[in-house]
Amino acid sequence: MTLPALTTARLRLRQLAEADRDAVVKVFSDPEMSRFFAADFSDPAAASAMVDRRLEYRGPAGQGHWVIERDGDVIGVAHLRPSWELPGGVAELGYYVATPHAGQGLATEAAQAVLDHGFGALGLPAIWALVHERNAASRKVAAHLGFLDVGSGVHYGDLHRVLVAQAPVHGRPHHIELWVPDLAEAERSWGWLLGELGWREFQRWPAGVSWRRGGTYVVVEESPALSAREHERTRPGLNHLALQVATRAEVDDLAARAGEHGWRPLFADRYPHAGGDAHYAAYLENEAGFEVELVAAEGPAGR
Ligand SMILES: CC(C)(COP(=O)(O)OP(=O)(O)OC[C@H]1O[C@@H](n2cnc3c(N)ncnc32)[C@H](O)[C@@H]1OP(=O)(O)O)[C@@H](O)C(=O)NCCC(=O)NCCS
């Protein structure tokens, strides 16, 4: 499994390899590096065993272990991998910068690159970190990175802060507005479906209504400025909306009940794989001809 190299103003992060063993053992040679850990990695054998564990990583693609290089020298390590300590296999960030290089903003710079990769290329909704209660420098790094402190607990054998960073809002949809020929019909179909998916009514006025979930809202409006009374999704413009559904069972359930709320199935002969073998989705069309795709967010193995 190959990790992409990540480049910052002063650093290059590249996938940890066997050839980095001695350099990583050296990074951890100062006992200060292990001050907040259960193991003392200033012992070369312990550090080498830690390198083994990192090299054995077999988790999701795009996550894993990087060495942090400055001017071609390995000065630290960073990781993003499913947490061993937090439930649900959530992605956990870790960063380590050798003592002679500390205090120059390098851990913050390296960890920011890993966060950008996790939120950008991997599309993770959140990244977690566990920082020892007394590790003031690491807590500062996490604060610089925008992590929220959401509590504490015993992790890795001692009291740790539990921190989370959420994917940035920058560039995400703010709202989606659909012009509809019949507001009542749109409310019957969209209102039901969005309500089932956890959206709640947000705004209402004579010609329209909106529903909000998280920071995004969907508007349906029977605008007086409509230039036609029918929607034709094969014309240029929006073809369909695709919404995430937590599980395959919930996609099945919604698809089964949608008919009572103004939706009819599309591509029913190929349900649930009309979008491909690895894609589990229901395609529905309402009376106005709008298409919605309900996509199971869970992987093939289930939740
Ligand atoms: C924690 C660690 C990654 C920080 O690396 P770094 O490159 O020095 O981090 P940065 O320079 O980006 O930021 C460190 C911040 O902590 C501050 N700091 C450093 N030592 C501190 C201390 N003892 N008390 C309070 N703040 C301290 C720095 O001033 C800096 O804050 P500032 O930018 O507001 O001035 C590094 O010391 C390390 O690898 N420690 C051992 C491993 C470890 O604990 N990793 C974290 C596991 S969660």
The ligand as an SDF file (V2000), in Angstrom:
LIG
                    3D

 48 50  0  0  0  0  0  0  0  0999 V2000
    5.0770   17.5050   20.9990 C   0  0  0  0  0  0  0  0  0  0  0  0
    5.9890   17.7090   19.8100 C   0  0  0  0  0  0  0  0  0  0  0  0
    5.4370   16.9200   18.6090 C   0  0  0  0  0  0  0  0  0  0  0  0
    6.0510   19.1890   19.4710 C   0  0  0  0  0  0  0  0  0  0  0  0
    6.8960   19.3630   18.3380 O   0  0  0  0  0  0  0  0  0  0  0  0
    7.3520   20.8390   17.8860 P   0  0  0  0  0  0  0  0  0  0  0  0
    7.9130   20.7420   16.5090 O   0  0  0  0  0  0  0  0  0  0  0  0
    8.1870   21.4250   18.9440 O   0  0  0  0  0  0  0  0  0  0  0  0
    5.9360   21.5610   17.8550 O   0  0  0  0  0  0  0  0  0  0  0  0
    5.6380   23.0470   17.3730 P   0  0  0  0  0  0  0  0  0  0  0  0
    6.9140   23.8370   17.3520 O   0  0  0  0  0  0  0  0  0  0  0  0
    4.8620   22.9530   16.1040 O   0  0  0  0  0  0  0  0  0  0  0  0
    4.6610   23.5700   18.5040 O   0  0  0  0  0  0  0  0  0  0  0  0
    4.9750   23.3670   19.8720 C   0  0  0  0  0  0  0  0  0  0  0  0
    4.2700   24.3960   20.7390 C   0  0  0  0  0  0  0  0  0  0  0  0
    4.3650   23.9800   22.0900 O   0  0  0  0  0  0  0  0  0  0  0  0
    5.0530   24.9800   22.8300 C   0  0  0  0  0  0  0  0  0  0  0  0
    5.8140   24.2720   23.8530 N   0  0  0  0  0  0  0  0  0  0  0  0
    6.9160   23.5580   23.6770 C   0  0  0  0  0  0  0  0  0  0  0  0
    7.2820   23.0230   24.8590 N   0  0  0  0  0  0  0  0  0  0  0  0
    6.3610   23.4080   25.7640 C   0  0  0  0  0  0  0  0  0  0  0  0
    6.1940   23.1800   27.1560 C   0  0  0  0  0  0  0  0  0  0  0  0
    7.0310   22.4300   27.8490 N   0  0  0  0  0  0  0  0  0  0  0  0
    5.1120   23.7510   27.7640 N   0  0  0  0  0  0  0  0  0  0  0  0
    4.2360   24.5040   27.0680 C   0  0  0  0  0  0  0  0  0  0  0  0
    4.3450   24.7430   25.7310 N   0  0  0  0  0  0  0  0  0  0  0  0
    5.4150   24.2160   25.1150 C   0  0  0  0  0  0  0  0  0  0  0  0
    5.8740   25.7230   21.8200 C   0  0  0  0  0  0  0  0  0  0  0  0
    6.2060   27.0180   22.2720 O   0  0  0  0  0  0  0  0  0  0  0  0
    4.9030   25.7530   20.6500 C   0  0  0  0  0  0  0  0  0  0  0  0
    3.8570   26.6640   20.8630 O   0  0  0  0  0  0  0  0  0  0  0  0
    3.8400   28.0760   20.0730 P   0  0  0  0  0  0  0  0  0  0  0  0
    3.8850   27.7370   18.6190 O   0  0  0  0  0  0  0  0  0  0  0  0
    2.5290   28.6880   20.4900 O   0  0  0  0  0  0  0  0  0  0  0  0
    5.0540   28.8120   20.5220 O   0  0  0  0  0  0  0  0  0  0  0  0
    7.4390   17.2160   20.1070 C   0  0  0  0  0  0  0  0  0  0  0  0
    7.9030   17.8630   21.2500 O   0  0  0  0  0  0  0  0  0  0  0  0
    7.5120   15.7160   20.3230 C   0  0  0  0  0  0  0  0  0  0  0  0
    7.6660   14.9750   19.3710 O   0  0  0  0  0  0  0  0  0  0  0  0
    7.3690   15.2780   21.5710 N   0  0  0  0  0  0  0  0  0  0  0  0
    7.4570   13.8550   21.8920 C   0  0  0  0  0  0  0  0  0  0  0  0
    6.3970   13.0250   21.2120 C   0  0  0  0  0  0  0  0  0  0  0  0
    5.0130   13.5280   21.5050 C   0  0  0  0  0  0  0  0  0  0  0  0
    4.6730   13.8400   22.6360 O   0  0  0  0  0  0  0  0  0  0  0  0
    4.1890   13.5570   20.4790 N   0  0  0  0  0  0  0  0  0  0  0  0
    2.8150   13.9180   20.6000 C   0  0  0  0  0  0  0  0  0  0  0  0
    2.0030   12.7000   20.8120 C   0  0  0  0  0  0  0  0  0  0  0  0
    0.2920   13.1320   20.9360 S   0  0  0  0  0  0  0  0  0  0  0  0
  1  2  1  0
  2  3  1  0
  2  4  1  0
  2 36  1  0
  4  5  1  0
  5  6  1  0
  6  7  2  0
  6  8  1  0
  6  9  1  0
  9 10  1  0
 10 11  2  0
 10 12  1  0
 10 13  1  0
 13 14  1  0
 14 15  1  0
 15 16  1  0
 15 30  1  0
 16 17  1  0
 17 18  1  0
 17 28  1  0
 18 19  1  0
 18 27  1  0
 19 20  2  0
 20 21  1  0
 21 22  1  0
 21 27  2  0
 22 23  1  0
 22 24  2  0
 24 25  1  0
 25 26  2  0
 26 27  1  0
 28 29  1  0
 28 30  1  0
 30 31  1  0
 31 32  1  0
 32 33  2  0
 32 34  1  0
 32 35  1  0
 36 37  1  0
 36 38  1  0
 38 39  2  0
 38 40  1  0
 40 41  1  0
 41 42  1  0
 42 43  1  0
 43 44  2  0
 43 45  1  0
 45 46  1  0
 46 47  1  0
 47 48  1  0
M  END
$$$$
